[in-house]
Amino acid sequence: MSLQAPSDAQVTALVHDAAAAPSMHNAQPWRFRYFRHSRTFEIHADFERTMPHSDPDTRGLHIGCGAALLNLRVAVVHSGRHPEAQLLPDPTDRALLATVRLAGSATDDSDLGALYPAIHQRHSCRFPFEDREIPDPVREALSEAARAEGAALTFPASWHLREVLELVQEAEARNITDRGSDQDLAHWTRIDTPAVDTADDGVPHYAFGPRRRGGKAPMRDFAGSRTVAGRDAADFERNPQLALLSTDHDRPEDWLRAGQALERVLLSATLEGLSSSFATQPIEWTDLRWPLRDPMTGTGCTQMLLRLGYGPRGSRTPRRPVSDVLDIQP
């Protein structure tokens, strides 16, 4: 028995879930189009929301849109339907990143559907985490979540972890004096937003977290050289737990797979009671990104560096109204 076509309200709800995905500096660089006749979503890149310096090749943009695609797939399964996804379906249209057709009832998608409660619970947390070890079974579950989307998640340790942290420090030192990095931050951060819901994109000051006073956790200071009234300083983890997400290749389709794997890992981590934040600083510098790769094999293209641990849930950051990012066609 075939499912009834979703109403426009249901389509809107699915995109609301998809758009809860993380993106670089919360730029939300996506647009959705839904075709009623074919029950198909299109996900388009919004190239007006790029970061010329921090993301010149739009790799980060693709990762964000991939995360939104994963959320859409999860939400579609939760609605009782099967999401038939295709990456880069039209080589002549650079902005068309993926399609998702609602292809009958959900069958073997229970693992995806189980992630749905985490979509709106997941928030980046830029506050200190506990110095409590993530158990090996949880690490393996997160690695399996990445593998399910065609990516690899590894946890650097010992000298490799020290090297990763040194690369982060080098990137942070460069960013302090780099005009382009400062311009990207100034455009996408909000130090004058008094409360939630007064802006619909970017990183508001209440989500910056405290300045790092001590500890080794790789924390980007979204305030830069600006002063945020009432902002505290805090000691972060002495032994941060980091994870590297990588793919075999480094093409746009790999970036989209990395985004799906990233979000699947983050949703799984949320359900395991973990908090997370991103440390993209070394990935934004070509010469620093390459040494992050697995030192044992020397292969793989690092797409994301994650900080994981037990801590606060983090602050909800604003989202653009669905009406701004969704176009419904006959």
ZABA-778365 format. One line per 10 residues: number of its first residue (from 1); their letters; for each residue x, y, z of N, C-alpha, C, O, CB. Coordinates in steps of 0.2 Angstrom, whole numbers. Glycine has a CB too. Example, Ala and Ser with C-alpha at 12.3 -4.5 7.8 and 13.67 -1.06 7.14 Angstrom:
BEGIN
1> AS> 66:-28:39:62:-22:39:66:-16:39:71:-17:42:57:-22:45 ~ 64:-11:35:68:-5:36:64:0:39:67:6:40:70:-3:29 $
% end
This chain:
BEGIN
1> MSLQAPSDAQ> 4:-6:0:0:0:0:4:6:0:9:7:4:-5:0:6 ~ 4:11:-5:8:16:-6:5:22:-1:0:22:1:8:19:-13 ~ 10:26:2:9:31:6:6:37:3:7:38:-3:15:33:10 ~ 2:41:6:-1:47:3:4:52:2:9:52:7:-7:49:8 ~ 4:56:-3:9:61:-4:9:66:2:3:67:5:7:65:-10 ~ 15:68:4:15:73:10:11:80:8:12:82:3:22:74:12 ~ 8:83:13:5:89:13:11:94:12:17:93:14:0:91:18 ~ 9:101:10:14:106:11:17:107:18:23:109:19:11:112:8 ~ 12:106:23:14:107:29:19:102:32:24:103:35:8:107:34 ~ 18:96:29:23:90:31:30:92:27:35:90:30:20:84:29 $
11> VTALVHDAAA> 30:94:21:36:96:17:40:101:21:46:101:22:34:98:10 ~ 36:106:23:39:111:27:42:109:34:48:111:35:34:117:29 ~ 39:104:37:42:101:43:48:97:42:53:98:46:37:97:47 ~ 48:94:36:54:90:34:60:95:33:66:93:35:53:86:28 ~ 59:100:30:64:105:29:67:109:35:72:110:36:62:110:23 ~ 62:110:39:63:112:46:68:108:50:73:110:53:57:113:50 ~ 67:101:49:72:97:52:79:97:49:84:97:52:69:90:52 ~ 79:97:42:85:97:38:89:103:40:95:102:40:83:96:31 ~ 86:108:40:90:115:41:92:116:49:95:121:50:85:120:40 ~ 91:111:53:94:111:60:101:109:59:105:108:65:90:106:64 $
21> APSMHNAQPW> 104:107:54:111:104:53:116:110:54:114:116:54:112:102:46 ~ 122:108:57:127:113:58:130:115:51:130:111:46:133:110:62 ~ 133:121:51:137:123:45:142:128:47:142:131:53:132:127:40 ~ 147:129:43:153:133:45:150:140:47:147:144:43:158:134:39 ~ 152:142:53:150:149:56:142:150:55:140:155:55:153:155:52 ~ 138:144:55:131:144:55:128:149:49:124:152:50:128:147:61 ~ 132:148:43:130:152:37:124:149:34:120:152:30:135:152:32 ~ 122:142:35:116:139:32:116:140:25:111:143:22:110:142:36 ~ 121:137:21:122:139:14:118:134:10:120:131:5:129:138:12 ~ 111:133:11:107:128:7:100:131:5:98:136:8:106:122:11 $
31> RFRYFRHSRT> 98:129:0:91:130:-2:88:123:-4:91:119:-7:91:135:-8 ~ 81:123:-3:77:117:-4:72:118:-10:69:123:-9:75:113:2 ~ 71:114:-14:65:114:-19:62:107:-19:65:102:-19:68:116:-26 ~ 55:107:-18:51:101:-18:46:101:-24:43:106:-25:47:101:-11 ~ 46:95:-27:42:95:-33:36:90:-31:37:84:-30:45:92:-39 ~ 30:92:-31:24:88:-28:23:82:-33:22:76:-31:18:92:-28 ~ 24:83:-40:22:78:-44:27:72:-44:25:66:-45:22:81:-51 ~ 33:73:-42:38:67:-42:40:66:-34:44:61:-33:44:69:-46 ~ 37:69:-30:39:68:-23:46:69:-22:49:64:-18:36:62:-20 ~ 49:74:-24:57:74:-24:59:81:-21:56:86:-23:59:73:-31 $
41> FEIHADFERT> 64:80:-17:67:86:-15:74:87:-19:77:83:-21:69:86:-7 ~ 75:94:-20:82:96:-22:85:100:-17:82:104:-14:81:99:-29 ~ 92:98:-16:96:103:-11:101:106:-16:105:104:-19:99:98:-6 ~ 100:113:-15:105:117:-19:109:121:-14:108:123:-9:100:122:-23 ~ 115:122:-17:120:127:-13:118:134:-14:116:136:-19:127:125:-16 ~ 119:138:-9:118:145:-9:125:148:-9:127:149:-4:113:147:-3 ~ 127:149:-15:134:152:-15:135:159:-13:140:162:-13:136:151:-23 ~ 129:162:-11:130:169:-9:132:169:-1:133:174:2:123:173:-9 ~ 132:163:2:134:162:9:140:158:9:141:154:14:128:158:12 ~ 145:160:5:152:157:5:156:161:10:154:167:11:155:156:-2 $
51> MPHSDPDTRG> 162:158:11:167:162:15:173:162:11:177:157:10:169:158:22 ~ 175:168:7:180:168:2:187:166:5:191:163:1:180:175:0 ~ 188:168:11:195:166:14:195:159:17:199:155:15:197:171:19 ~ 190:158:22:191:152:26:189:146:22:190:140:23:186:152:32 ~ 185:147:16:182:141:12:182:143:5:177:143:2:175:139:15 ~ 188:144:2:188:146:-5:186:141:-10:183:143:-15:195:149:-7 ~ 187:135:-9:184:130:-13:177:127:-12:175:122:-15:189:124:-13 ~ 174:130:-7:167:128:-5:167:121:-2:161:118:-2:162:129:-11 ~ 172:118:0:172:112:3:168:112:9:164:107:10:179:109:5 ~ 169:117:14:165:117:20:157:118:18:153:116:22:167:123:24 $
61> LHIGCGAALL> 156:122:13:149:123:11:146:116:9:140:115:11:148:128:5 ~ 149:112:5:147:106:4:146:101:10:141:98:10:152:102:-1 ~ 150:102:15:150:98:21:143:100:24:140:95:27:156:98:25 ~ 142:106:25:136:109:28:130:106:25:125:104:28:136:116:29 ~ 130:107:18:124:104:14:123:97:15:118:94:15:125:106:7 ~ 129:93:15:128:86:16:125:84:23:122:79:24:135:83:16 ~ 127:88:28:124:87:35:116:88:35:113:85:38:127:92:40 ~ 114:93:31:107:95:30:104:89:26:98:87:28:106:101:26 ~ 107:86:21:105:80:18:104:74:22:98:71:22:109:78:12 ~ 108:73:27:107:68:32:101:69:36:98:64:37:114:67:36 $
71> NLRVAVVHSG> 101:75:39:95:77:43:88:75:39:84:73:42:95:84:45 ~ 88:77:32:82:76:28:81:69:28:75:67:28:83:79:21 ~ 86:65:27:85:58:26:82:55:32:77:51:32:91:54:24 ~ 85:57:38:82:55:45:75:57:46:71:52:48:87:57:50 ~ 74:63:44:67:65:45:62:62:40:56:60:43:66:73:44 ~ 64:60:34:60:56:30:58:49:32:52:47:32:63:56:23 ~ 63:46:35:62:39:38:58:40:44:53:36:44:69:36:40 ~ 59:45:48:54:46:54:47:47:52:42:45:55:57:52:58 ~ 46:50:46:39:51:44:36:44:41:30:44:39:39:56:38 ~ 40:39:40:37:33:38:39:31:30:36:27:27:30:32:39 $
81> RHPEAQLLPD> 43:36:27:45:35:20:52:33:19:56:34:24:43:41:17 ~ 54:31:13:60:29:12:64:34:7:61:36:2:61:22:8 ~ 69:37:9:73:43:6:78:40:0:83:37:2:76:47:10 ~ 76:41:-6:81:38:-11:85:44:-13:83:48:-17:77:35:-17 ~ 91:44:-11:95:50:-12:100:49:-18:103:44:-19:99:52:-6 ~ 102:54:-21:107:54:-26:111:61:-26:108:66:-25:103:54:-33 ~ 118:60:-26:122:65:-25:124:68:-32:125:64:-37:129:63:-22 ~ 124:75:-33:127:78:-39:123:75:-45:127:72:-50:134:78:-40 ~ 117:75:-46:113:72:-51:114:75:-58:112:72:-63:106:72:-49 ~ 116:82:-58:116:85:-65:123:88:-65:124:94:-62:111:90:-65 $
91> PTDRALLATV> 128:85:-69:134:88:-70:135:95:-72:140:99:-72:139:84:-74 ~ 129:98:-76:129:104:-79:127:110:-74:127:115:-75:125:104:-85 ~ 124:107:-68:122:112:-63:126:111:-56:124:107:-52:114:111:-61 ~ 130:116:-56:135:115:-50:132:116:-43:134:114:-38:141:121:-51 ~ 126:120:-43:123:122:-37:118:116:-35:116:116:-29:119:128:-38 ~ 116:111:-39:112:106:-37:116:100:-34:119:97:-38:108:103:-44 ~ 116:100:-28:120:95:-24:117:88:-23:121:83:-23:122:98:-18 ~ 111:88:-23:108:81:-21:100:82:-22:97:87:-22:109:79:-14 ~ 97:76:-24:90:75:-24:88:69:-19:92:65:-18:88:73:-31 ~ 82:70:-16:79:65:-12:72:63:-14:68:68:-13:80:67:-4 $
101> RLAGSATDDS> 71:57:-16:64:56:-19:61:52:-13:64:47:-10:64:52:-25 ~ 55:53:-12:51:49:-7:48:43:-10:43:43:-13:45:54:-3 ~ 52:38:-9:51:31:-13:47:26:-9:50:21:-7:57:29:-16 ~ 41:27:-7:37:22:-4:39:22:4:41:27:7:39:15:-7 ~ 37:16:7:37:16:14:44:14:16:48:11:13:33:10:17 ~ 46:17:22:53:15:25:53:8:26:48:5:29:54:19:32 ~ 59:4:25:59:-3:26:65:-4:30:64:-6:36:60:-6:19 ~ 71:-4:28:77:-6:32:81:0:34:87:0:35:82:-10:28 ~ 77:6:36:80:12:38:79:13:45:80:19:47:77:18:34 ~ 78:8:49:77:9:56:83:13:60:82:17:65:75:3:60 $
111> DLGALYPAIH> 89:11:58:95:14:61:95:22:60:96:26:65:101:12:58 ~ 93:24:54:92:31:53:87:34:57:88:40:60:91:33:45 ~ 81:31:56:75:34:60:76:35:67:73:39:70:69:30:59 ~ 80:30:70:82:31:77:85:37:79:85:39:85:86:25:80 ~ 89:40:75:92:46:76:88:53:76:90:58:79:98:47:71 ~ 82:52:75:78:58:74:77:62:80:78:68:80:71:56:72 ~ 76:59:86:76:64:92:82:68:93:81:73:97:75:59:98 ~ 88:66:90:94:70:92:94:77:87:98:81:88:100:66:91 ~ 90:77:82:91:82:77:90:89:80:95:94:79:86:82:72 ~ 86:90:85:85:97:88:88:97:95:87:102:98:77:98:88 $
121> QRHSCRFPFE> 91:91:97:94:91:103:102:93:102:105:96:107:94:85:107 ~ 104:92:96:111:93:95:113:101:94:110:104:90:113:89:88 ~ 118:103:98:120:110:97:127:110:99:130:106:103:116:115:102 ~ 131:114:95:138:114:96:139:118:103:136:122:105:142:119:91 ~ 144:115:107:145:117:114:152:120:114:157:116:113:144:112:119 ~ 153:126:116:160:129:116:161:131:124:165:136:125:160:136:112 ~ 159:126:128:161:127:135:165:121:137:166:116:133:154:127:139 ~ 168:121:143:173:116:145:169:109:146:163:109:148:176:117:152 ~ 172:104:144:170:97:145:173:94:151:178:96:153:171:93:139 ~ 170:89:154:173:85:159:179:81:157:180:79:151:168:80:162 $
131> DREIPDPVRE> 184:80:161:190:76:159:188:69:160:191:65:165:197:78:163 ~ 183:66:157:181:59:158:181:56:151:179:58:146:173:59:160 ~ 184:50:151:186:46:145:179:44:142:175:41:145:190:40:146 ~ 179:44:135:174:42:131:175:34:131:180:32:128:173:45:124 ~ 170:30:133:171:22:133:173:20:126:170:23:121:165:19:136 ~ 177:15:125:178:12:119:172:10:115:172:11:109:183:6:119 ~ 167:7:118:161:5:114:158:11:111:155:10:105:156:1:118 ~ 158:16:114:155:22:111:159:25:105:156:27:100:154:28:117 ~ 165:25:106:170:27:101:169:23:95:168:25:89:177:27:103 ~ 168:16:96:167:12:90:160:13:87:160:12:81:168:4:92 $
141> ALSEAARAEG> 155:14:91:149:16:88:149:22:84:146:22:78:143:17:93 ~ 153:27:86:153:33:82:157:32:75:156:35:70:157:39:86 ~ 162:28:76:166:26:70:162:22:65:162:23:59:172:22:72 ~ 158:18:67:153:14:63:148:19:60:146:18:54:149:9:67 ~ 146:24:63:141:29:60:144:32:54:141:33:49:139:34:66 ~ 151:34:55:154:37:49:155:32:44:154:34:38:161:40:52 ~ 157:26:45:158:21:40:151:20:36:151:18:30:160:14:43 ~ 146:20:39:139:19:36:138:24:31:134:23:26:133:19:41 ~ 141:30:31:141:35:26:147:36:21:148:41:18:139:42:29 ~ 151:31:22:157:31:17:163:35:19:167:37:15:155:33:11 $
151> AALTFPASWH> 163:36:26:169:40:29:172:36:34:170:31:36:167:47:31 ~ 178:39:37:181:36:43:182:41:48:183:47:47:188:33:40 ~ 181:38:54:182:42:60:187:39:65:186:33:67:175:43:64 ~ 192:43:66:198:40:70:199:45:76:198:51:76:204:39:66 ~ 202:42:81:203:46:87:211:46:88:214:42:91:200:43:94 ~ 214:52:87:221:53:88:223:52:95:220:55:99:224:59:85 ~ 229:49:96:231:48:103:239:49:103:242:49:98:229:41:106 ~ 241:50:109:248:50:110:252:55:106:249:61:106:252:43:108 ~ 257:54:102:261:59:98:257:62:93:257:67:91:267:56:96 ~ 252:58:90:248:60:84:243:66:87:242:71:84:244:55:81 $
161> LREVLELVQE> 240:65:93:236:70:96:240:76:98:237:82:96:233:67:103 ~ 246:75:100:250:81:101:252:85:95:252:91:95:257:79:105 ~ 253:81:89:254:85:83:248:88:81:248:94:78:256:79:78 ~ 242:85:81:236:88:79:235:95:83:233:100:80:230:84:80 ~ 236:95:90:235:101:94:240:106:92:238:112:92:236:99:101 ~ 246:104:90:251:109:88:249:112:81:250:118:80:258:106:87 ~ 246:108:77:243:111:70:238:116:72:237:121:68:241:105:66 ~ 233:114:77:228:119:78:231:126:81:229:131:79:223:116:84 ~ 236:125:85:239:131:88:242:135:82:242:141:83:245:129:93 ~ 246:132:78:249:136:72:243:139:68:244:145:66:252:131:67 $
171> AEARNITDRG> 238:136:67:232:139:63:229:145:67:228:150:64:226:134:62 ~ 228:144:74:226:150:78:230:156:77:228:161:77:225:147:85 ~ 237:154:78:242:160:77:241:164:71:242:170:71:249:157:79 ~ 241:160:65:240:163:59:234:167:58:233:173:56:240:158:53 ~ 228:164:61:222:168:61:222:175:64:218:179:62:216:164:63 ~ 226:175:70:226:181:73:228:187:69:225:193:70:230:181:79 ~ 233:186:65:235:191:60:233:191:53:235:195:49:243:191:60 ~ 228:186:52:226:186:45:220:190:44:214:189:47:225:178:43 ~ 220:194:39:214:199:38:208:195:35:203:197:37:217:204:33 ~ 209:190:31:204:187:28:200:183:33:194:183:33:206:182:23 $
181> SDQDLAHWTR> 203:180:38:200:176:43:196:181:47:190:179:49:205:172:47 ~ 199:186:49:195:191:53:189:194:49:184:195:53:200:197:55 ~ 189:195:43:183:197:39:178:192:39:172:194:40:185:199:32 ~ 180:186:38:175:180:38:171:180:45:165:180:45:178:173:37 ~ 175:181:50:172:180:57:168:186:58:162:186:61:178:180:62 ~ 170:192:56:166:198:57:159:198:54:154:201:56:170:205:55 ~ 159:195:48:153:195:44:148:190:47:142:191:47:155:193:37 ~ 151:184:50:146:179:52:146:178:60:143:173:62:149:172:49 ~ 148:183:64:147:183:71:143:189:73:144:194:70:154:182:75 ~ 139:188:78:135:193:81:136:195:88:135:191:93:127:191:80 $
191> IDTPAVDTAD> 140:200:89:141:202:96:136:207:99:136:209:105:148:205:97 ~ 131:209:95:126:214:97:119:211:97:114:215:98:126:220:93 ~ 119:204:97:112:201:97:110:200:105:113:195:108:112:194:93 ~ 105:203:107:104:202:115:101:196:117:101:194:122:99:208:117 ~ 97:193:112:94:186:114:93:182:108:94:184:102:87:188:117 ~ 90:176:109:89:171:104:83:174:100:79:178:102:87:164:107 ~ 83:172:93:78:174:89:78:181:86:73:183:83:71:173:92 ~ 83:185:87:84:192:85:88:192:78:88:197:75:86:196:90 ~ 91:186:77:95:186:70:94:179:68:92:174:72:103:187:71 ~ 94:177:61:93:171:59:98:167:56:97:162:53:87:171:54 $
201> DGVPHYAFGP> 104:169:57:110:166:54:116:168:58:116:173:63:111:167:47 ~ 122:165:57:128:167:60:129:164:67:124:161:70:129:175:61 ~ 134:166:71:135:164:78:134:169:82:138:174:82:142:161:79 ~ 129:169:87:128:175:91:132:174:97:135:169:99:120:175:94 ~ 133:180:101:138:180:106:137:175:112:141:173:115:139:187:109 ~ 130:174:113:129:169:118:131:162:117:131:158:121:121:169:120 ~ 133:161:111:135:154:109:143:154:108:146:148:107:132:152:102 ~ 146:159:110:154:159:109:157:155:114:162:152:113:156:166:110 ~ 154:154:120:157:151:126:162:156:129:164:161:126:161:145:123 ~ 165:154:134:170:158:138:177:158:134:178:153:130:171:155:145 $
211> RRRGGKAPMR> 181:163:136:188:163:133:192:157:137:190:156:143:191:170:134 ~ 196:154:133:200:149:136:206:152:140:210:156:138:203:144:131 ~ 205:150:147:211:153:152:216:148:152:222:149:153:207:154:158 ~ 214:141:152:219:136:153:216:130:149:211:130:147:221:135:160 ~ 221:125:149:218:118:145:221:118:138:224:123:136:211:118:146 ~ 220:112:135:223:111:128:217:110:123:219:109:117:227:105:128 ~ 211:111:125:205:110:120:206:115:115:207:121:116:199:111:124 ~ 205:113:108:206:118:103:200:122:102:195:119:99:207:114:96 ~ 200:128:104:194:132:104:195:138:100:199:142:101:192:134:111 ~ 191:139:95:191:145:91:188:151:95:182:150:98:187:145:84 $
221> DFAGSRTVAG> 191:157:96:188:162:99:184:166:94:187:170:90:193:167:103 ~ 177:166:94:173:169:89:173:177:90:171:180:86:166:166:89 ~ 175:179:96:175:186:97:181:189:93:181:195:92:175:188:104 ~ 186:186:92:192:189:89:195:194:94:196:193:99:190:192:82 ~ 196:200:91:199:205:95:194:210:98:195:214:101:204:210:90 ~ 187:208:97:182:212:100:180:210:107:182:204:109:176:211:95 ~ 178:215:111:176:213:117:168:212:118:164:215:115:178:220:122 ~ 167:207:122:160:205:123:158:206:130:161:203:135:158:197:121 ~ 154:210:132:152:212:139:150:206:143:146:202:140:147:218:139 ~ 153:205:148:150:200:153:153:193:151:151:188:155:143:200:153 $
231> RDAADFERNP> 157:193:146:160:186:145:165:184:149:170:188:151:163:186:137 ~ 165:178:152:170:175:157:175:171:153:175:170:147:166:170:162 ~ 180:169:157:186:165:155:185:158:159:182:158:165:193:168:156 ~ 188:153:156:187:146:160:193:142:158:196:143:153:180:143:158 ~ 194:137:162:199:132:161:195:126:157:190:123:159:202:129:167 ~ 198:124:151:196:119:147:199:112:148:203:112:153:196:121:139 ~ 198:107:145:201:100:146:208:100:145:211:103:141:198:95:141 ~ 211:97:150:218:96:150:220:90:145:226:91:141:221:94:157 ~ 216:86:144:217:80:139:211:80:134:206:76:135:218:73:143 ~ 210:84:129:204:85:125:204:78:121:209:75:119:205:91:120 $
241> QLALLSTDHD> 198:76:120:196:70:115:194:72:109:189:75:108:191:66:119 ~ 198:71:104:197:74:97:196:68:92:198:62:94:203:78:94 ~ 192:69:87:191:64:82:192:67:75:190:73:74:184:61:82 ~ 195:64:70:196:66:64:192:62:59:191:56:59:204:65:62 ~ 188:66:55:184:63:50:187:64:43:189:69:41:176:66:50 ~ 188:58:39:191:58:33:188:54:28:183:50:29:198:56:34 ~ 189:55:22:187:52:16:193:49:12:198:52:12:182:56:12 ~ 192:45:7:197:42:3:199:47:-2:205:48:-4:195:36:0 ~ 194:51:-5:196:56:-10:194:63:-8:191:64:-2:192:54:-17 ~ 195:68:-12:193:75:-10:190:79:-15:192:84:-17:200:78:-8 $
251> RPEDWLRAGQ> 184:76:-18:180:79:-23:174:81:-20:172:79:-14:179:73:-29 ~ 170:85:-24:163:88:-21:159:82:-18:156:83:-13:160:91:-26 ~ 159:76:-22:154:71:-19:157:68:-12:153:66:-8:154:65:-24 ~ 164:68:-12:167:66:-5:165:71:0:164:69:6:174:65:-6 ~ 165:77:-1:163:82:4:156:81:6:154:82:12:164:90:1 ~ 151:80:1:144:79:3:144:72:7:140:72:12:140:78:-3 ~ 148:67:6:148:61:10:150:63:17:148:60:22:152:55:7 ~ 155:67:17:158:69:24:153:72:28:153:71:34:165:73:23 ~ 149:77:25:144:80:28:139:76:31:137:77:37:141:86:24 ~ 137:71:27:132:66:30:135:62:35:132:61:40:130:61:24 $
261> ALERVLLSAT> 141:60:35:145:56:40:145:60:46:144:57:52:151:53:37 ~ 147:66:45:148:71:51:142:71:55:142:70:61:150:78:49 ~ 136:72:52:130:73:55:127:67:58:124:67:64:124:76:51 ~ 129:61:55:127:55:58:131:53:64:128:51:69:128:49:53 ~ 137:55:64:141:55:70:139:59:76:138:57:81:149:56:69 ~ 137:65:74:135:70:79:128:68:82:127:69:88:134:77:76 ~ 124:66:78:117:64:81:118:58:85:115:57:90:112:62:75 ~ 122:53:83:124:47:87:127:49:94:125:46:99:128:42:83 ~ 132:54:93:135:56:99:130:59:104:130:58:110:141:61:98 ~ 125:63:101:120:67:106:116:61:109:115:62:115:116:71:101 $
271> LEGLSSSFAT> 114:56:106:110:51:109:114:47:114:112:44:119:108:46:104 ~ 121:47:114:125:44:119:127:49:124:131:47:129:132:42:115 ~ 124:55:124:125:59:130:132:63:129:134:66:134:126:55:136 ~ 134:64:123:140:67:122:139:74:119:134:75:116:145:64:117 ~ 143:79:121:143:86:118:149:86:113:153:82:113:144:91:123 ~ 148:91:108:153:92:103:154:99:101:150:103:102:151:88:97 ~ 160:100:98:161:106:94:166:105:89:169:100:88:164:112:99 ~ 167:110:85:172:109:79:178:113:80:178:118:83:168:112:72 ~ 183:110:77:190:114:77:192:114:70:197:110:68:195:110:82 ~ 190:118:66:191:118:59:197:123:57:199:123:51:185:121:55 $
281> QPIEWTDLRW> 200:126:62:206:130:60:211:127:56:213:131:51:209:133:67 ~ 214:122:57:220:119:53:217:117:46:221:116:42:223:114:57 ~ 211:115:46:208:112:40:207:118:35:207:117:29:201:109:41 ~ 207:124:37:206:130:33:213:132:30:213:137:25:203:136:37 ~ 218:129:32:225:131:29:227:124:25:228:119:28:230:133:34 ~ 228:125:19:230:119:15:236:115:17:236:109:18:231:121:7 ~ 241:119:19:247:116:21:247:113:28:251:108:30:253:121:21 ~ 242:115:32:241:112:39:236:106:39:236:102:43:238:117:44 ~ 231:106:34:226:101:33:229:94:32:228:89:34:221:103:28 ~ 234:94:27:237:88:25:241:84:30:239:78:31:242:89:19 $
291> PLRDPMTGTG> 244:87:35:248:83:40:243:80:46:245:76:50:253:87:44 ~ 236:82:45:232:79:50:230:72:49:228:68:53:225:83:50 ~ 231:70:43:229:63:41:232:57:45:237:59:49:231:62:33 ~ 229:52:44:231:46:48:239:44:47:241:43:42:227:40:46 ~ 243:45:53:250:44:52:252:37:50:258:36:48:253:46:58 ~ 248:32:52:249:25:51:249:23:43:253:19:41:245:21:55 ~ 244:26:40:243:24:33:245:29:28:247:28:22:236:22:32 ~ 245:36:31:247:41:26:242:43:21:243:46:16:254:40:23 ~ 236:40:22:231:41:17:225:44:20:224:45:26:229:34:13 ~ 220:46:15:214:49:18:214:56:18:220:59:19:212:47:25 $
301> CTQMLLRLGY> 209:60:16:208:67:16:204:69:22:198:68:22:205:69:9 ~ 207:73:27:204:75:33:199:80:31:200:85:27:209:78:38 ~ 193:79:33:187:84:31:185:88:37:182:93:37:181:80:28 ~ 186:85:43:183:88:49:187:86:55:189:80:56:176:87:50 ~ 188:91:60:191:89:66:186:91:72:184:96:72:198:93:68 ~ 184:86:76:179:86:81:182:86:88:187:82:89:174:81:80 ~ 179:90:92:180:89:99:174:86:103:168:89:102:182:96:103 ~ 175:81:106:169:77:109:171:76:117:176:76:119:168:70:106 ~ 165:75:120:166:74:128:159:75:131:154:76:128:171:79:130 ~ 160:75:138:154:75:142:154:83:145:158:85:148:154:70:148 $
311> GPRGSRTPRR> 148:86:143:148:93:145:141:96:144:136:92:143:153:97:141 ~ 140:102:144:133:105:143:131:104:136:135:102:131:133:113:144 ~ 125:104:135:122:103:128:124:108:123:124:107:117:114:103:128 ~ 125:114:125:127:120:121:121:124:120:115:122:121:130:117:114 ~ 122:130:117:116:135:115:113:134:108:117:132:104:119:142:116 ~ 107:134:108:104:134:101:105:140:97:105:146:100:96:133:102 ~ 108:139:91:109:145:87:103:146:82:100:142:81:116:144:83 ~ 103:152:80:97:154:76:97:150:69:102:148:66:96:161:74 ~ 91:150:66:90:147:60:85:151:55:81:155:58:86:140:60 ~ 87:151:49:83:155:44:76:152:44:75:146:44:86:155:37 $
321> PVSDVLDIQP> 71:156:43:64:154:42:64:149:36:67:150:31:59:160:41 ~ 60:144:37:59:139:31:57:142:25:59:140:20:54:133:34 ~ 52:147:26:50:151:20:55:154:16:55:155:10:45:156:22 ~ 61:155:19:67:158:15:71:153:12:75:155:7:71:162:20 ~ 70:147:13:75:142:10:71:136:7:74:132:4:79:139:16 ~ 64:137:6:60:131:3:56:134:-2:52:139:-1:56:128:8 ~ 56:131:-8:52:133:-14:48:126:-16:51:121:-17:56:136:-20 ~ 41:127:-15:37:121:-17:34:122:-24:31:127:-25:32:120:-12 ~ 36:117:-28:34:117:-35:28:112:-36:27:107:-33:39:116:-40 ~ 24:113:-42:18:108:-43:21:101:-44:17:96:-45:14:110:-49 $
% end
